[in-house]
Amino acid sequence: MRTNQAPLERFFILFLPWGLSFLFKGDPVLSYFIAWLGSFLIFWLTLSGWVKPIPADRSTAGQLMRPIFLVQIIFAGYMACTSIFYFMDVMGYENFVKPGYILVDQEKLLLTAQCQRYYCLGHASLVLGMLIFMDYPAKKIYQVDTQKLANLLMLFAMISFPVSILFLRIPGLSQFYYQFNSLSFIAGTLALAFAIPLKKIGNTLVCIGFYCFNFYQSLISGFKEPIIVSVMVLGIFLYPSYKKAVTFTFIPLLLLLFIFLPTYNRVFRQNAWAGNSNASEASQLALDATLNNDIEGDDSNWSFLVNRLSEIDMFTRFVQSTPKQVDYYGFTLLKQSGTAIIPRIFWPYKPITEEMIMERVYNAGVINRFSNVSAKPAFIVDAYLSGGALGIILCLFAYGAIAQLIALQAEKLFGGYILGTALIFSGLFQIMWRGLSFEFLINSVFWSYITMLIIHKILTATHILQKV
C-alpha cells in the first residue's frame, strides 16, 4: 500500500507556529517561545503521521533512517531546538540560574526572537518538501538476496575503507575520501547490527573490531560530532531488534556524551592541536580531565550549550547586517556552488571554497578579516542571505524535497530500505543530516549522487543486484 496523500490544509498547519510567532513579534520573549515550541509541534505533527501518514511498508522502528525521521530530527533539531540555552543567556541566566536583576540587551533579544522565527519557518518548509515527495514503498527496479545481506554489508565496510584512503592520497580528489569513509562506517555499523541478532560470531567479532576502530578515530579527531554520530547510529540500527535495551542504554549514553564531551574536546585540542603531545596521549589526558570533572575555562559546559551547541549567535549577526549594510546575494551563492562542484584535479587553480564562503562572513562583520578563525554559515543562514524569508522558504523546501527524492531513488536502485536508505543514502549523503554552507553541501550532494550511480553499476555488473 502506497503512502496516502494528505489533505492540503494540513500542510498549511505546519506554518501556523511561524505565523503566530510573527503576529506577536512585538513581544520578543513570547514570540521566541511560540517559534521554539512550534518546532516541537511540527515534529509531533509529522512524526505521528497527522499531516501525512507514515509509510506503512515497514514498522516505524524499521524506517528511522528515512529523511522524515533522521534528517528532520538531526537537521531541524540542531537548527531550531538548541537555541534555548542562548536565549536563557540573553535573558541573564548562567548555569540555569539568574543572578538577581540583570539588564537585558533588548536589541539582542529582538534579533534572537527574529532568528528563531526564521528557524521555525525553515523547519516547516523543510518538512513540506519531504512530505510532498514522500511516496512509499518505492517501486523496486532491482533486488538483492536478503540471505546475503549480513556478509554484503561487512564486505562494503572492508572495501570502502581502503578506497577512502586511496582518494585521500590522490591530489584534488580528497573530497571522495569523506564519502567512502562515511560509507565504510555506516556499512560496518549496520553489519554489526545485523550480525548480533543473527548470532554470527565471526561477523560479530570482525564488526565489533571495525566499530571500535572507527570509534577510536572519532575520539582522536578533536570533534564532538563523529563521537555522537557513531553512538547514535549504532543505537538506531539495533533499535528494531532490541527496543528496550537501546532505549535504556543509548539515550542516557548520548546525554552523558553531551555533558562530558565539551571538557574532553577542550583538553584534547589544547594538547594535540598545540603539538604538546600525540593523539593517544592527548586522548588519555582528556579522558582523565573529563572523569575528574575539570571544566574550568571558557569552554565550560554552559559556554558550550550557549555558544557552540547552537549557531544562533552567528545568525543574529548576519540578520543584523543583511540587508541593512550588505544586500541580499540573490543567486550568487548558487553560482559559486556550481564552481565548487568542479574537482580540483581538473581545475588546479579553482578558487578555494572556504575562502569564497568566508568572504560573506567578513562582509557581515561576524569575525575580523585578519583573525585566524573559521566561521562558516549554516544552510539556513545562506538561504536567508540569498533572499530573506522567501529565500528560507524556497531553499529549505528544496532541501527537504531533494533529500526525500534521493532516498527514494536509492531504494529503487538498491532493492529497498536496507541497502538503499540505511546504507547508501545514510553513508553517502550524511552531510544532509546537518547541512553546511551552500558550496560545501551542493558539491558533496552532487558527487555523492554520481558515486551512488557508480556503485549501482558495479553491483549490477557483479550480479549482486538483479533486476526485479
MOJOZI-V371220 format. One record per residue. N is the residue number from 0. RES is the residue in three letters. OMEGA is omega as a letter, one per 40 degrees, with the letter a starting at -180 (none if undefined). Layout:
BEGIN
n=N res=RES omega=OMEGA
n=N res=RES omega=OMEGA
END
This chain:
BEGIN
n=0 res=MET omega=a
n=1 res=ARG omega=i
n=2 res=THR omega=a
n=3 res=ASN omega=i
n=4 res=GLN omega=a
n=5 res=ALA omega=i
n=6 res=PRO omega=a
n=7 res=LEU omega=a
n=8 res=GLU omega=i
n=9 res=ARG omega=i
n=10 res=PHE omega=a
n=11 res=PHE omega=i
n=12 res=ILE omega=i
n=13 res=LEU omega=a
n=14 res=PHE omega=a
n=15 res=LEU omega=i
n=16 res=PRO omega=i
n=17 res=TRP omega=a
n=18 res=GLY omega=i
n=19 res=LEU omega=i
n=20 res=SER omega=i
n=21 res=PHE omega=i
n=22 res=LEU omega=a
n=23 res=PHE omega=a
n=24 res=LYS omega=i
n=25 res=GLY omega=i
n=26 res=ASP omega=a
n=27 res=PRO omega=a
n=28 res=VAL omega=i
n=29 res=LEU omega=a
n=30 res=SER omega=i
n=31 res=TYR omega=a
n=32 res=PHE omega=i
n=33 res=ILE omega=a
n=34 res=ALA omega=a
n=35 res=TRP omega=i
n=36 res=LEU omega=i
n=37 res=GLY omega=i
n=38 res=SER omega=i
n=39 res=PHE omega=i
n=40 res=LEU omega=i
n=41 res=ILE omega=i
n=42 res=PHE omega=a
n=43 res=TRP omega=a
n=44 res=LEU omega=a
n=45 res=THR omega=a
n=46 res=LEU omega=i
n=47 res=SER omega=a
n=48 res=GLY omega=a
n=49 res=TRP omega=a
n=50 res=VAL omega=i
n=51 res=LYS omega=a
n=52 res=PRO omega=i
n=53 res=ILE omega=a
n=54 res=PRO omega=a
n=55 res=ALA omega=a
n=56 res=ASP omega=i
n=57 res=ARG omega=i
n=58 res=SER omega=i
n=59 res=THR omega=i
n=60 res=ALA omega=a
n=61 res=GLY omega=i
n=62 res=GLN omega=a
n=63 res=LEU omega=a
n=64 res=MET omega=i
n=65 res=ARG omega=a
n=66 res=PRO omega=a
n=67 res=ILE omega=i
n=68 res=PHE omega=a
n=69 res=LEU omega=a
n=70 res=VAL omega=a
n=71 res=GLN omega=a
n=72 res=ILE omega=a
n=73 res=ILE omega=a
n=74 res=PHE omega=a
n=75 res=ALA omega=i
n=76 res=GLY omega=i
n=77 res=TYR omega=a
n=78 res=MET omega=a
n=79 res=ALA omega=a
n=80 res=CYS omega=a
n=81 res=THR omega=a
n=82 res=SER omega=a
n=83 res=ILE omega=a
n=84 res=PHE omega=i
n=85 res=TYR omega=i
n=86 res=PHE omega=i
n=87 res=MET omega=i
n=88 res=ASP omega=i
n=89 res=VAL omega=a
n=90 res=MET omega=i
n=91 res=GLY omega=a
n=92 res=TYR omega=i
n=93 res=GLU omega=a
n=94 res=ASN omega=i
n=95 res=PHE omega=i
n=96 res=VAL omega=i
n=97 res=LYS omega=a
n=98 res=PRO omega=i
n=99 res=GLY omega=a
n=100 res=TYR omega=i
n=101 res=ILE omega=a
n=102 res=LEU omega=a
n=103 res=VAL omega=i
n=104 res=ASP omega=a
n=105 res=GLN omega=i
n=106 res=GLU omega=i
n=107 res=LYS omega=i
n=108 res=LEU omega=i
n=109 res=LEU omega=i
n=110 res=LEU omega=i
n=111 res=THR omega=i
n=112 res=ALA omega=i
n=113 res=GLN omega=i
n=114 res=CYS omega=i
n=115 res=GLN omega=i
n=116 res=ARG omega=i
n=117 res=TYR omega=i
n=118 res=TYR omega=a
n=119 res=CYS omega=i
n=120 res=LEU omega=i
n=121 res=GLY omega=i
n=122 res=HIS omega=i
n=123 res=ALA omega=a
n=124 res=SER omega=i
n=125 res=LEU omega=a
n=126 res=VAL omega=i
n=127 res=LEU omega=i
n=128 res=GLY omega=i
n=129 res=MET omega=a
n=130 res=LEU omega=a
n=131 res=ILE omega=a
n=132 res=PHE omega=i
n=133 res=MET omega=a
n=134 res=ASP omega=a
n=135 res=TYR omega=e
n=136 res=PRO omega=i
n=137 res=ALA omega=a
n=138 res=LYS omega=a
n=139 res=LYS omega=i
n=140 res=ILE omega=a
n=141 res=TYR omega=i
n=142 res=GLN omega=a
n=143 res=VAL omega=i
n=144 res=ASP omega=a
n=145 res=THR omega=i
n=146 res=GLN omega=a
n=147 res=LYS omega=a
n=148 res=LEU omega=a
n=149 res=ALA omega=i
n=150 res=ASN omega=i
n=151 res=LEU omega=i
n=152 res=LEU omega=i
n=153 res=MET omega=i
n=154 res=LEU omega=i
n=155 res=PHE omega=a
n=156 res=ALA omega=a
n=157 res=MET omega=a
n=158 res=ILE omega=a
n=159 res=SER omega=i
n=160 res=PHE omega=i
n=161 res=PRO omega=i
n=162 res=VAL omega=i
n=163 res=SER omega=i
n=164 res=ILE omega=i
n=165 res=LEU omega=i
n=166 res=PHE omega=i
n=167 res=LEU omega=a
n=168 res=ARG omega=i
n=169 res=ILE omega=a
n=170 res=PRO omega=i
n=171 res=GLY omega=a
n=172 res=LEU omega=a
n=173 res=SER omega=a
n=174 res=GLN omega=i
n=175 res=PHE omega=i
n=176 res=TYR omega=a
n=177 res=TYR omega=i
n=178 res=GLN omega=a
n=179 res=PHE omega=i
n=180 res=ASN omega=i
n=181 res=SER omega=i
n=182 res=LEU omega=i
n=183 res=SER omega=i
n=184 res=PHE omega=a
n=185 res=ILE omega=a
n=186 res=ALA omega=i
n=187 res=GLY omega=a
n=188 res=THR omega=i
n=189 res=LEU omega=i
n=190 res=ALA omega=i
n=191 res=LEU omega=i
n=192 res=ALA omega=i
n=193 res=PHE omega=a
n=194 res=ALA omega=a
n=195 res=ILE omega=a
n=196 res=PRO omega=i
n=197 res=LEU omega=i
n=198 res=LYS omega=i
n=199 res=LYS omega=a
n=200 res=ILE omega=a
n=201 res=GLY omega=i
n=202 res=ASN omega=a
n=203 res=THR omega=a
n=204 res=LEU omega=i
n=205 res=VAL omega=a
n=206 res=CYS omega=i
n=207 res=ILE omega=i
n=208 res=GLY omega=i
n=209 res=PHE omega=i
n=210 res=TYR omega=i
n=211 res=CYS omega=i
n=212 res=PHE omega=i
n=213 res=ASN omega=a
n=214 res=PHE omega=i
n=215 res=TYR omega=i
n=216 res=GLN omega=i
n=217 res=SER omega=a
n=218 res=LEU omega=a
n=219 res=ILE omega=i
n=220 res=SER omega=a
n=221 res=GLY omega=a
n=222 res=PHE omega=a
n=223 res=LYS omega=a
n=224 res=GLU omega=a
n=225 res=PRO omega=i
n=226 res=ILE omega=a
n=227 res=ILE omega=a
n=228 res=VAL omega=a
n=229 res=SER omega=i
n=230 res=VAL omega=a
n=231 res=MET omega=a
n=232 res=VAL omega=i
n=233 res=LEU omega=i
n=234 res=GLY omega=a
n=235 res=ILE omega=a
n=236 res=PHE omega=a
n=237 res=LEU omega=a
n=238 res=TYR omega=a
n=239 res=PRO omega=a
n=240 res=SER omega=a
n=241 res=TYR omega=a
n=242 res=LYS omega=a
n=243 res=LYS omega=a
n=244 res=ALA omega=i
n=245 res=VAL omega=a
n=246 res=THR omega=a
n=247 res=PHE omega=i
n=248 res=THR omega=a
n=249 res=PHE omega=i
n=250 res=ILE omega=i
n=251 res=PRO omega=a
n=252 res=LEU omega=i
n=253 res=LEU omega=i
n=254 res=LEU omega=i
n=255 res=LEU omega=i
n=256 res=LEU omega=i
n=257 res=PHE omega=a
n=258 res=ILE omega=a
n=259 res=PHE omega=a
n=260 res=LEU omega=i
n=261 res=PRO omega=i
n=262 res=THR omega=a
n=263 res=TYR omega=a
n=264 res=ASN omega=i
n=265 res=ARG omega=a
n=266 res=VAL omega=i
n=267 res=PHE omega=a
n=268 res=ARG omega=i
n=269 res=GLN omega=a
n=270 res=ASN omega=a
n=271 res=ALA omega=a
n=272 res=TRP omega=i
n=273 res=ALA omega=i
n=274 res=GLY omega=a
n=275 res=ASN omega=a
n=276 res=SER omega=i
n=277 res=ASN omega=a
n=278 res=ALA omega=a
n=279 res=SER omega=i
n=280 res=GLU omega=i
n=281 res=ALA omega=i
n=282 res=SER omega=i
n=283 res=GLN omega=i
n=284 res=LEU omega=a
n=285 res=ALA omega=i
n=286 res=LEU omega=i
n=287 res=ASP omega=a
n=288 res=ALA omega=a
n=289 res=THR omega=a
n=290 res=LEU omega=i
n=291 res=ASN omega=i
n=292 res=ASN omega=i
n=293 res=ASP omega=a
n=294 res=ILE omega=i
n=295 res=GLU omega=i
n=296 res=GLY omega=a
n=297 res=ASP omega=a
n=298 res=ASP omega=i
n=299 res=SER omega=a
n=300 res=ASN omega=i
n=301 res=TRP omega=i
n=302 res=SER omega=i
n=303 res=PHE omega=a
n=304 res=LEU omega=a
n=305 res=VAL omega=a
n=306 res=ASN omega=a
n=307 res=ARG omega=i
n=308 res=LEU omega=i
n=309 res=SER omega=i
n=310 res=GLU omega=a
n=311 res=ILE omega=i
n=312 res=ASP omega=i
n=313 res=MET omega=a
n=314 res=PHE omega=a
n=315 res=THR omega=a
n=316 res=ARG omega=i
n=317 res=PHE omega=i
n=318 res=VAL omega=i
n=319 res=GLN omega=a
n=320 res=SER omega=a
n=321 res=THR omega=e
n=322 res=PRO omega=a
n=323 res=LYS omega=a
n=324 res=GLN omega=a
n=325 res=VAL omega=a
n=326 res=ASP omega=i
n=327 res=TYR omega=a
n=328 res=TYR omega=a
n=329 res=GLY omega=a
n=330 res=PHE omega=a
n=331 res=THR omega=a
n=332 res=LEU omega=i
n=333 res=LEU omega=i
n=334 res=LYS omega=i
n=335 res=GLN omega=i
n=336 res=SER omega=i
n=337 res=GLY omega=i
n=338 res=THR omega=a
n=339 res=ALA omega=a
n=340 res=ILE omega=a
n=341 res=ILE omega=a
n=342 res=PRO omega=a
n=343 res=ARG omega=i
n=344 res=ILE omega=i
n=345 res=PHE omega=a
n=346 res=TRP omega=a
n=347 res=PRO omega=a
n=348 res=TYR omega=i
n=349 res=LYS omega=i
n=350 res=PRO omega=a
n=351 res=ILE omega=a
n=352 res=THR omega=a
n=353 res=GLU omega=i
n=354 res=GLU omega=i
n=355 res=MET omega=a
n=356 res=ILE omega=a
n=357 res=MET omega=a
n=358 res=GLU omega=i
n=359 res=ARG omega=i
n=360 res=VAL omega=i
n=361 res=TYR omega=a
n=362 res=ASN omega=a
n=363 res=ALA omega=a
n=364 res=GLY omega=i
n=365 res=VAL omega=i
n=366 res=ILE omega=a
n=367 res=ASN omega=a
n=368 res=ARG omega=a
n=369 res=PHE omega=i
n=370 res=SER omega=a
n=371 res=ASN omega=a
n=372 res=VAL omega=i
n=373 res=SER omega=a
n=374 res=ALA omega=a
n=375 res=LYS omega=a
n=376 res=PRO omega=i
n=377 res=ALA omega=a
n=378 res=PHE omega=a
n=379 res=ILE omega=i
n=380 res=VAL omega=i
n=381 res=ASP omega=i
n=382 res=ALA omega=i
n=383 res=TYR omega=a
n=384 res=LEU omega=a
n=385 res=SER omega=a
n=386 res=GLY omega=i
n=387 res=GLY omega=a
n=388 res=ALA omega=i
n=389 res=LEU omega=i
n=390 res=GLY omega=i
n=391 res=ILE omega=a
n=392 res=ILE omega=a
n=393 res=LEU omega=a
n=394 res=CYS omega=a
n=395 res=LEU omega=i
n=396 res=PHE omega=i
n=397 res=ALA omega=i
n=398 res=TYR omega=i
n=399 res=GLY omega=a
n=400 res=ALA omega=a
n=401 res=ILE omega=i
n=402 res=ALA omega=a
n=403 res=GLN omega=a
n=404 res=LEU omega=i
n=405 res=ILE omega=i
n=406 res=ALA omega=i
n=407 res=LEU omega=i
n=408 res=GLN omega=i
n=409 res=ALA omega=i
n=410 res=GLU omega=i
n=411 res=LYS omega=a
n=412 res=LEU omega=a
n=413 res=PHE omega=i
n=414 res=GLY omega=i
n=415 res=GLY omega=a
n=416 res=TYR omega=a
n=417 res=ILE omega=i
n=418 res=LEU omega=a
n=419 res=GLY omega=a
n=420 res=THR omega=a
n=421 res=ALA omega=a
n=422 res=LEU omega=a
n=423 res=ILE omega=a
n=424 res=PHE omega=a
n=425 res=SER omega=a
n=426 res=GLY omega=a
n=427 res=LEU omega=a
n=428 res=PHE omega=a
n=429 res=GLN omega=i
n=430 res=ILE omega=a
n=431 res=MET omega=i
n=432 res=TRP omega=a
n=433 res=ARG omega=a
n=434 res=GLY omega=i
n=435 res=LEU omega=i
n=436 res=SER omega=a
n=437 res=PHE omega=a
n=438 res=GLU omega=i
n=439 res=PHE omega=a
n=440 res=LEU omega=a
n=441 res=ILE omega=i
n=442 res=ASN omega=a
n=443 res=SER omega=a
n=444 res=VAL omega=a
n=445 res=PHE omega=a
n=446 res=TRP omega=i
n=447 res=SER omega=i
n=448 res=TYR omega=i
n=449 res=ILE omega=i
n=450 res=THR omega=i
n=451 res=MET omega=i
n=452 res=LEU omega=i
n=453 res=ILE omega=i
n=454 res=ILE omega=i
n=455 res=HIS omega=i
n=456 res=LYS omega=i
n=457 res=ILE omega=a
n=458 res=LEU omega=i
n=459 res=THR omega=i
n=460 res=ALA omega=i
n=461 res=THR omega=i
n=462 res=HIS omega=i
n=463 res=ILE omega=i
n=464 res=LEU omega=i
n=465 res=GLN omega=a
n=466 res=LYS omega=a
n=467 res=VAL omega=none
END
